[in-house]
Amino acid sequence: MSTVNKLKNIVPLLDRVLVQRIKPIEKTSSGIFIPEKAQEAMNEAYVVAVGKGALNKEGSHIPLQVSTGDKVILPPFGGNSVKVSGEEYILFRDSEILAKVVE
């Protein structure tokens, strides 16, 4: 089973959002490798999957602020790590995501 098919089996609940961090640049444009310790920690990620949204008092879902494919800015700490086929993903609540990047 491929990673994409395994990710389709992971459906975040309520107001949770599954994201994958954007990997830091490992090599400069001129071909020089950047040591791992010198690489900048990225606080940007792509949304992989979203839940239906939190429930309000009437029992209906409150829509999320982000959708699958959005590029978002994450807080430096938090979230719950999930590994699928060696790839790391992170679950955040919709309210923990700091911003959506509009390009």
C-alpha positions in Angstrom: 0.0 0.0 0.0 1.4 3.4 -1.0 1.9 6.3 1.4 -0.9 8.2 -0.4 -3.3 5.4 0.2 -2.3 5.1 3.8 -2.9 8.8 4.3 -6.4 8.5 2.9 -7.0 6.1 5.8 -6.1 8.8 8.3 -9.0 11.2 8.8 -8.6 13.9 11.5 -11.5 14.2 13.9 -13.5 17.3 14.7 -11.3 20.5 14.4 -7.9 18.7 13.9 -5.7 19.3 10.9 -3.0 16.9 9.6 0.1 18.7 8.2 3.5 17.9 6.8 6.3 20.4 7.6 8.2 21.8 4.6 11.7 20.4 4.7 14.5 22.9 5.1 16.9 23.7 2.3 19.8 21.2 2.4 21.9 22.6 -0.4 22.6 26.1 -1.6 21.9 27.2 -5.2 25.6 26.8 -6.0 25.6 23.1 -4.7 27.1 23.6 -1.2 25.5 21.3 1.4 24.3 23.0 4.5 25.1 21.1 7.8 22.0 19.8 9.6 22.6 21.9 12.6 22.9 25.1 10.5 19.6 24.4 8.6 16.8 26.7 9.5 13.8 25.0 11.2 10.8 25.6 9.0 7.6 26.7 10.6 5.6 26.3 7.4 3.7 23.2 6.4 1.2 21.9 3.9 -2.3 20.7 5.0 -2.7 17.0 4.2 -6.1 16.3 5.7 -8.7 18.1 7.8 -11.6 17.1 10.1 -15.2 18.1 9.8 -14.8 20.9 12.4 -15.7 21.4 16.1 -19.3 21.1 17.2 -21.3 24.1 18.4 -24.0 24.1 21.0 -26.6 23.1 18.4 -24.5 20.1 17.3 -23.6 21.4 13.9 -20.0 21.6 12.7 -18.1 24.9 12.7 -16.1 25.0 9.4 -12.3 25.0 9.6 -10.2 28.0 8.5 -7.9 25.8 6.4 -8.5 23.1 3.7 -6.4 20.4 2.2 -3.5 21.7 0.1 -3.2 25.0 2.0 0.2 26.3 3.0 0.2 27.3 6.7 2.4 28.8 9.4 2.7 26.7 12.6 3.7 27.5 16.1 7.3 26.5 17.0 6.0 23.9 19.5 3.0 21.7 19.9 1.0 19.3 17.8 1.1 15.5 17.9 3.5 13.6 15.7 2.3 10.7 13.5 4.6 8.6 11.4 3.3 6.9 8.2 5.7 4.8 6.1 8.7 6.7 7.6 7.3 10.1 6.8 6.4 12.4 9.7 3.1 14.3 9.9 1.7 16.5 12.7 -1.8 16.8 14.0 -2.8 20.3 15.2 -6.1 21.8 16.2 -7.4 24.4 13.7 -7.2 27.1 16.4 -3.4 26.4 16.9 -2.5 27.1 13.3 -1.1 30.7 13.2 -1.8 31.7 9.6 -2.6 30.6 6.1 -0.1 31.6 3.4 -1.8 33.1 0.4 0.4 33.2 -2.7 
